[in-house]
Amino acid sequence: MTEVLIPPQLAAALAARDYVDLTPVQSAVLAPAAAGRDLLVSAQTGSGKTVAYGLALVDTLMGDAERLHRTAEPQALIVAPTRELALQVQRELTWLYADTGARIIACVGGMDARRERRLLEDGAHIVVGTPGRLRDHIERGALEPYSAKAVVLDEADEMLDLGFREDLEFILNATPEDRRTLLFSATIPAAIATLAKRYQQNALRIEAGTRERGHQDIDYRVIRVFPNEVEHAVVNVLRQIEPKTAIIFANTRNAVRHLQATLVERGFSAVFLSGELGQHERNLALQSLRDGRARICVATDVAARGIDLPNLALVIHAELPHDAEVMQHRSGRTGRAGNKGVSVLLVPTTRRRRAESLLAEAGIRAEWTGPPTADDIRALDRERIFADPLLTEEPSEEDRQVAAVLMERKSPEDIAMALARVLRSRLPEPEEVSDPGFARSATAGPRGRPERDLKMTGDMAWFRADVGRANRADPKWLLPMICRRGKVTRDDIGAIRIHDTTTEFQVSAALAETFIVNARKANADDVFITPIQEGEGGAPPPRFRRHAEEGREPRGEGKPFKKRPPPGAAKGKAERGGFKHRKNRERR
């Protein structure tokens, strides 16, 4: 960190937080060209922009003074789109301004408005809040920003997307015209440029890193999964990476609650966040993550912006986001301020094209793999045992005495096995999962077809189940059974032909190898599934045999059969049609 760039009033606070180097956006706002000017800053999430505008405001709020004096009216307003982001900004600025005497309060929806009014009456130097709540306080006379020296709009693009334009314009119009206006946004679309042109004067444009730069600290991975194994894949990813803190995103409240309950049942310490929670419940969940009582947060996109958790090393997209921007904001919870992080997208077989489109739109290159297997995780566990505090911490004298007694009564092997049981009991068991393989499996030939000599029809492979009409076979229960046993979807199944004692059905050739592996694992006495080999004999299905004897040919797979028209059939048909028409007319 270049010492001359740091405002002396904040140097001690930054040093206490082990700041070694300023991020690009922090250096840019402290450059001589930015001093005292309005700023229009585009900076990706996790770039350190909260500290950046905290640094930029020092000269405006304090000048050469070492401490701030008590004030009746706020000197700066900071507007953020969500409660979580506003509260996070308040926490960041509180430690940054700890030695300046600054009083910083938050005014956000979902909190006690009367308490906020009392705090405002006592005076505050910086007020951080959401647009609606700040406007409400101004209209009621509790907040008087008429002497404010600066206004910061954080995540301005998000506030416009959420429909806060009118509130923002009201707040800006209530502040002095000669104020500093600092506008921070991930992107600068036309609406942001228009807002800046109207409310900023001679603004300095700062671009703190490109979109690609924002990906450098995040390792993007795509994991192929079967639709019915998404939760199992989540468990195995958590067990493989073993992050100190992780966020898992789902798209609906119900999915979030279900996934959080599933993880707790399997032994993970997990909380959830969604729009249905009140602010107090959200605060409790986030605090449990910050103090280490919980390691995993399952959330809807309410947590995609404005949540900064310590040691957050992993983001899992259990369900694909709706667009590329949301994916980047979700992923941006990790890989922040120079720290490394991992973002994992779980992609079911039916969502591959959507995932590819999202990644292409965001300009992200990701590694595609299958899910971590249970064997992979158990192998990692055997290595991790040696780093467990039980084996690395210095033993006490009492520990030595107990160990001596154990050595007298038990063999070293018995003690080692007991220790292994203790260590394993603290870890959730990994799940058995399979790799769908998508286009080409590990055993695929040069054209992507399985090397086993399966009977192929176009892009489909044939299989046989030992159940038929005699067993009351019916597609209503056969199709779900096939999907469940082979871990495929209905879209992966082709024709189903039910015979007297067997049923033949098609499965997508790309999934044939994986399908039979899964089906054989689940084979039981009730229904046994086997592949039909290329060239395997056997009479055709009864309806095929009947049509062949009658000289008819099929119109196509799954369509009714028709007779070959004899010569002159077209003419005869026309004549019959005419006769039928006359006959009907005579009846009328």
ROZA-623909 format. One line per 8 residues: number of its first residue (from 0); their letters; for each residue z, x negated, y of C-alpha. Coordinates in steps of 0.02 Angstrom, whole numbers, always signed. Layout:
// residues N
NUM	A	Z:X:Y  ... .
This chain:
// residues 588
0	MTEVLIPP	+0:+0:+0  -49:-70:+171  +116:-68:+267  +39:-46:+441  -37:+121:+389  +129:+201:+344  +225:+292:+481  +392:+199:+491 .
8	QLAAALAA	+490:+363:+487  +424:+397:+311  +414:+221:+240  +583:+229:+152  +544:+397:+71  +378:+332:+3  +457:+172:-61  +592:+273:-151 .
16	RDYVDLTP	+453:+368:-241  +371:+205:-298  +214:+229:-196  +113:+71:-223  -56:+121:-149  -111:+264:-40  -242:+379:-116  -411:+389:-28 .
24	VQSAVLAP	-369:+550:+62  -201:+481:+120  -282:+324:+189  -418:+426:+275  -300:+539:+373  -203:+387:+436  -358:+293:+495  -365:+262:+684 .
32	AAAGRDLL	-517:+377:+699  -412:+524:+635  -264:+502:+752  -224:+663:+845  -387:+750:+794  -425:+908:+700  -472:+868:+520  -592:+953:+400 .
40	VSAQTGSG	-551:+875:+232  -630:+905:+62  -518:+835:-74  -506:+875:-258  -347:+944:-334  -223:+808:-381  -285:+689:-246  -119:+683:-153 .
48	KTVAYGLA	-170:+794:-8  +5:+868:+18  +75:+697:+58  -85:+663:+156  -59:+800:+283  +127:+763:+283  +82:+588:+341  -47:+652:+465 .
56	LVDTLMGD	+79:+769:+549  +210:+635:+584  +132:+574:+746  +102:+752:+807  +279:+811:+770  +380:+655:+809  +280:+534:+915  +385:+376:+928 .
64	AERLHRTA	+551:+465:+893  +648:+415:+738  +722:+588:+707  +678:+767:+750  +793:+869:+860  +843:+1049:+828  +709:+1175:+878  +708:+1363:+900 .
72	EPQALIVA	+523:+1383:+861  +424:+1300:+722  +320:+1148:+767  +199:+1164:+621  +137:+1301:+505  +67:+1264:+333  -27:+1406:+249  -58:+1406:+60 .
80	PTRELALQ	-142:+1536:-52  -5:+1559:-183  +183:+1563:-193  +186:+1419:-316  +83:+1307:-204  +186:+1351:-50  +350:+1312:-139  +278:+1151:-207 .
88	VQRELTWL	+224:+1098:-32  +399:+1133:+32  +474:+1022:-104  +350:+881:-70  +379:+882:+118  +568:+895:+96  +579:+726:+10  +444:+651:+121 .
96	YADTGARI	+536:+700:+281  +711:+676:+210  +758:+540:+336  +685:+626:+490  +804:+772:+509  +661:+894:+483  +705:+1070:+428  +572:+1142:+313 .
104	IACVGGMD	+576:+1320:+247  +461:+1426:+140  +410:+1607:+172  +320:+1681:+23  +291:+1850:-56  +410:+1900:-193  +561:+1818:-109  +699:+1899:-4 .
112	ARRERRLL	+619:+1931:+166  +788:+1959:+250  +850:+1789:+195  +690:+1710:+261  +717:+1795:+430  +893:+1724:+440  +826:+1550:+403  +694:+1570:+537 .
120	EDGAHIVV	+827:+1623:+662  +921:+1461:+627  +765:+1363:+673  +639:+1263:+572  +521:+1120:+613  +394:+1161:+476  +364:+1332:+400  +265:+1340:+238 .
128	GTPGRLRD	+205:+1509:+177  +74:+1624:+106  -43:+1714:+228  +24:+1890:+203  +208:+1844:+220  +181:+1734:+373  +83:+1872:+459  +219:+1998:+417 .
136	HIERGALE	+353:+1887:+496  +247:+1860:+652  +215:+2046:+672  +401:+2084:+654  +448:+1950:+780  +546:+1845:+655  +420:+1701:+665  +361:+1645:+838 .
144	PYSAKAVV	+226:+1511:+816  +177:+1514:+999  +230:+1333:+1027  +164:+1263:+863  +84:+1092:+880  -11:+1099:+716  -76:+1219:+582  -127:+1164:+408 .
152	LDEADEML	-235:+1273:+295  -213:+1211:+117  -338:+1265:-17  -436:+1356:+118  -579:+1401:+1  -458:+1487:-117  -380:+1587:+25  -550:+1652:+78 .
160	DLGFREDL	-594:+1693:-103  -433:+1794:-117  -477:+1896:+38  -354:+1818:+162  -482:+1789:+301  -408:+1924:+415  -231:+1857:+391  -286:+1678:+425 .
168	EFILNATP	-375:+1729:+585  -221:+1825:+641  -109:+1673:+612  -229:+1554:+700  -248:+1671:+848  -58:+1680:+865  -43:+1491:+887  -87:+1389:+1044 .
176	EDRRTLLF	-269:+1345:+1072  -226:+1160:+1096  -143:+1145:+925  -205:+1024:+791  -293:+1115:+649  -300:+1026:+481  -409:+1115:+355  -403:+1056:+173 .
184	SATIPAAI	-522:+1126:+43  -590:+1072:-126  -765:+1116:-64  -840:+1160:+105  -948:+1315:+77  -1028:+1409:+222  -876:+1521:+249  -762:+1370:+270 .
192	ATLAKRYQ	-884:+1286:+388  -891:+1444:+494  -701:+1455:+501  -690:+1271:+550  -820:+1290:+687  -726:+1437:+762  -549:+1368:+758  -567:+1179:+763 .
200	QNALRIEA	-616:+1065:+906  -708:+901:+879  -649:+897:+698  -664:+738:+596  -751:+770:+430  -669:+679:+284  -736:+679:+107  -602:+604:-4 .
208	GTRERGHQ	-694:+563:-164  -838:+650:-250  -830:+780:-387  -864:+647:-518  -723:+540:-452  -604:+684:-481  -643:+671:-668  -601:+488:-687 .
216	DIDYRVIR	-418:+513:-725  -448:+660:-844  -510:+635:-1022  -608:+792:-1066  -618:+839:-1250  -699:+987:-1336  -631:+1040:-1504  -732:+1154:-1618 .
224	VFPNEVEH	-628:+1290:-1700  -650:+1445:-1804  -604:+1601:-1703  -458:+1642:-1817  -387:+1464:-1806  -368:+1444:-1618  -178:+1455:-1623  -171:+1331:-1768 .
232	AVVNVLRQ	-281:+1212:-1669  -163:+1226:-1519  -17:+1177:-1630  -110:+1026:-1701  -169:+965:-1530  +9:+972:-1466  +72:+880:-1619  -65:+749:-1610 .
240	IEPKTAII	-44:+704:-1426  +145:+739:-1414  +143:+757:-1222  +303:+760:-1121  +238:+915:-1033  +85:+1022:-1067  +4:+1181:-998  -95:+1298:-1109 .
248	FANTRNAV	-209:+1423:-1022  -260:+1594:-1087  -354:+1732:-996  -238:+1883:-1015  -53:+1919:-1004  -48:+1983:-1183  -131:+1825:-1249  -6:+1718:-1152 .
256	RHLQATLV	+146:+1811:-1218  +80:+1807:-1397  +39:+1621:-1393  +206:+1576:-1315  +299:+1676:-1449  +195:+1591:-1584  +239:+1417:-1520  +424:+1457:-1505 .
264	ERGFSAVF	+422:+1524:-1683  +348:+1358:-1741  +484:+1256:-1656  +410:+1211:-1486  +509:+1232:-1325  +389:+1342:-1226  +394:+1458:-1076  +258:+1570:-1003 .
272	LSGELGQH	+192:+1613:-830  +87:+1765:-785  +66:+1885:-641  +189:+2010:-716  +337:+1893:-685  +439:+1905:-526  +461:+1753:-417  +637:+1720:-482 .
280	ERNLALQS	+574:+1720:-663  +431:+1603:-617  +551:+1484:-532  +664:+1481:-685  +517:+1444:-799  +453:+1303:-689  +627:+1229:-668  +651:+1224:-857 .
288	LRDGRARI	+490:+1121:-866  +544:+1004:-727  +716:+968:-800  +650:+946:-978  +726:+1099:-1061  +549:+1158:-1099  +396:+1051:-1134  +256:+1179:-1141 .
296	CVATDVAA	+199:+1311:-1018  +80:+1448:-1076  -1:+1528:-925  -139:+1635:-854  -241:+1567:-709  -94:+1604:-595  -44:+1426:-637  -218:+1351:-613 .
304	RGIDLPNL	-179:+1309:-432  -27:+1245:-343  +82:+1192:-489  +128:+1009:-500  +238:+963:-647  +307:+790:-684  +233:+698:-833  +103:+834:-863 .
312	ALVIHAEL	-13:+741:-981  -106:+881:-1069  -200:+1040:-1024  -266:+1152:-1163  -391:+1290:-1131  -347:+1406:-1275  -476:+1526:-1203  -626:+1469:-1102 .
320	PHDAEVMQ	-611:+1501:-915  -725:+1621:-826  -815:+1488:-724  -827:+1301:-699  -721:+1299:-541  -574:+1381:-631  -594:+1255:-773  -579:+1112:-649 .
328	HRSGRTGR	-428:+1187:-564  -345:+1214:-732  -383:+1037:-786  -327:+971:-617  -146:+1006:-662  -153:+840:-755  -227:+672:-706  -145:+682:-535 .
336	AGNKGVSV	-113:+545:-407  -181:+406:-516  -99:+461:-679  -204:+488:-835  -218:+657:-920  -310:+749:-1058  -400:+916:-1043  -444:+1000:-1209 .
344	LLVPTTRR	-562:+1148:-1225  -548:+1246:-1387  -721:+1317:-1423  -745:+1448:-1560  -910:+1454:-1652  -969:+1603:-1549  -932:+1520:-1380  -1022:+1355:-1398 .
352	RRAESLLA	-1163:+1394:-1276  -1038:+1456:-1146  -938:+1295:-1160  -1094:+1189:-1141  -1142:+1288:-986  -970:+1266:-906  -970:+1079:-936  -1147:+1059:-870 .
360	EAGIRAEW	-1107:+1159:-714  -953:+1053:-680  -1046:+891:-715  -923:+843:-852  -961:+741:-1007  -843:+780:-1148  -820:+718:-1325  -849:+854:-1458 .
368	TGPPTADD	-741:+841:-1613  -661:+947:-1746  -476:+994:-1734  -343:+867:-1785  -303:+892:-1968  -131:+905:-2044  -158:+740:-2136  -205:+653:-1973 .
376	IRALDRER	-46:+713:-1891  +66:+666:-2037  -8:+490:-2032  +35:+480:-1846  +211:+543:-1882  +240:+402:-2005  +200:+276:-1868  +299:+367:-1733 .
384	IFADPLLT	+457:+364:-1838  +484:+182:-1792  +488:+226:-1605  +619:+362:-1628  +781:+332:-1530  +878:+347:-1693  +800:+183:-1746  +782:+97:-1577 .
392	EEPSEEDR	+948:+130:-1489  +1090:+6:-1508  +1216:+76:-1635  +1397:+101:-1586  +1544:+32:-1683  +1576:+203:-1759  +1393:+208:-1816  +1419:+42:-1905 .
400	QVAAVLME	+1574:+105:-1994  +1487:+263:-2055  +1338:+158:-2111  +1453:+47:-2213  +1526:+198:-2302  +1351:+265:-2337  +1295:+99:-2409  +1444:+99:-2528 .
408	RKSPEDIA	+1409:+275:-2594  +1219:+292:-2582  +1073:+181:-2620  +963:+119:-2477  +822:+228:-2543  +930:+385:-2537  +984:+345:-2359  +805:+313:-2305 .
416	MALARVLR	+746:+478:-2381  +888:+571:-2293  +839:+491:-2128  +657:+540:-2157  +710:+721:-2187  +810:+721:-2025  +666:+651:-1923  +538:+769:-1999 .
424	SRLPEPEE	+650:+921:-1973  +640:+892:-1785  +450:+908:-1785  +348:+1069:-1803  +241:+1067:-1958  +54:+1040:-1927  -66:+1178:-1977  -210:+1175:-2100 .
432	VSDPGFAR	-371:+1189:-1999  -557:+1164:-2031  -702:+1099:-1928  -841:+1229:-1905  -965:+1088:-1879  -1079:+1196:-1771  -1255:+1124:-1786  -1240:+979:-1908 .
440	SATAGPRG	-1098:+945:-2027  -1047:+772:-2086  -1143:+802:-2247  -1300:+870:-2166  -1471:+800:-2206  -1599:+738:-2080  -1650:+914:-2029  -1474:+980:-2015 .
448	RPERDLKM	-1471:+1068:-2185  -1331:+1037:-2308  -1375:+906:-2438  -1308:+1013:-2578  -1448:+1107:-2664  -1400:+1278:-2598  -1524:+1419:-2607  -1592:+1435:-2429 .
456	TGDMAWFR	-1686:+1575:-2341  -1735:+1516:-2169  -1573:+1469:-2080  -1461:+1557:-2207  -1381:+1501:-2370  -1344:+1617:-2517  -1175:+1643:-2600  -1111:+1756:-2739 .
464	ADVGRANR	-948:+1850:-2759  -897:+1915:-2930  -873:+2094:-2874  -1000:+2237:-2873  -1026:+2424:-2885  -919:+2430:-3042  -775:+2368:-2934  -817:+2491:-2795 .
472	ADPKWLLP	-882:+2351:-2683  -917:+2411:-2507  -974:+2316:-2351  -829:+2394:-2254  -705:+2280:-2343  -823:+2147:-2411  -877:+2085:-2239  -699:+2059:-2170 .
480	MICRRGKV	-648:+1978:-2334  -795:+1855:-2327  -757:+1811:-2145  -572:+1786:-2181  -597:+1682:-2337  -735:+1572:-2266  -664:+1567:-2089  -825:+1626:-2009 .
488	TRDDIGAI	-871:+1772:-1895  -975:+1927:-1927  -1117:+1848:-1827  -1126:+1708:-1957  -1158:+1829:-2101  -1334:+1889:-2146  -1389:+2008:-2282  -1266:+2077:-2410 .
496	RIHDTTTE	-1335:+2140:-2577  -1218:+2233:-2692  -1266:+2237:-2878  -1178:+2313:-3028  -1055:+2170:-3058  -1090:+2044:-2919  -1127:+2036:-2733  -1245:+1912:-2652 .
504	FQVSAALA	-1232:+1874:-2466  -1300:+1755:-2336  -1203:+1634:-2225  -1274:+1531:-2082  -1341:+1369:-2154  -1253:+1268:-2019  -1086:+1330:-2086  -1128:+1331:-2272 .
512	ETFIVNAR	-1037:+1171:-2318  -878:+1218:-2225  -887:+1398:-2285  -884:+1355:-2469  -744:+1228:-2446  -636:+1361:-2362  -687:+1497:-2485  -641:+1389:-2635 .
520	KANADDVF	-470:+1350:-2559  -438:+1537:-2549  -518:+1587:-2716  -403:+1698:-2816  -413:+1807:-2970  -473:+1957:-2870  -635:+1892:-2792  -714:+1723:-2835 .
528	ITPIQEGE	-849:+1654:-2718  -978:+1525:-2774  -1138:+1455:-2698  -1307:+1506:-2769  -1402:+1348:-2812  -1586:+1321:-2768  -1697:+1380:-2910  -1556:+1473:-2997 .
536	GGAPPPRF	-1627:+1608:-3112  -1582:+1789:-3130  -1667:+1956:-3109  -1700:+2016:-2933  -1591:+2156:-2865  -1636:+2327:-2938  -1722:+2392:-2783  -1828:+2233:-2771 .
544	RRHAEEGR	-1876:+2253:-2955  -1924:+2436:-2930  -2028:+2399:-2777  -2117:+2257:-2867  -2161:+2372:-3013  -2229:+2505:-2894  -2337:+2379:-2799  -2241:+2393:-2636 .
552	EPRGEGKP	-2184:+2252:-2522  -2041:+2242:-2398  -2069:+2258:-2211  -1936:+2128:-2179  -1756:+2081:-2212  -1645:+2234:-2206  -1789:+2356:-2169  -1854:+2500:-2279 .
560	FKKRPPPG	-2001:+2465:-2393  -2173:+2542:-2380  -2325:+2558:-2492  -2481:+2452:-2469  -2607:+2565:-2386  -2764:+2593:-2493  -2938:+2568:-2420  -2983:+2701:-2294 .
568	AAKGKAER	-2802:+2751:-2272  -2815:+2755:-2083  -2954:+2884:-2087  -2865:+2990:-2217  -2706:+2987:-2115  -2799:+3049:-1963  -2877:+3188:-2063  -2709:+3238:-2139 .
576	GGFKHRKN	-2631:+3235:-1968  -2764:+3351:-1901  -2744:+3470:-2048  -2556:+3474:-2027  -2577:+3512:-1844  -2694:+3659:-1882  -2579:+3723:-2017  -2430:+3723:-1900 .
584	RERR	-2532:+3811:-1766  -2581:+3947:-1890  -2395:+3973:-1935  -2352:+3996:-1752 .
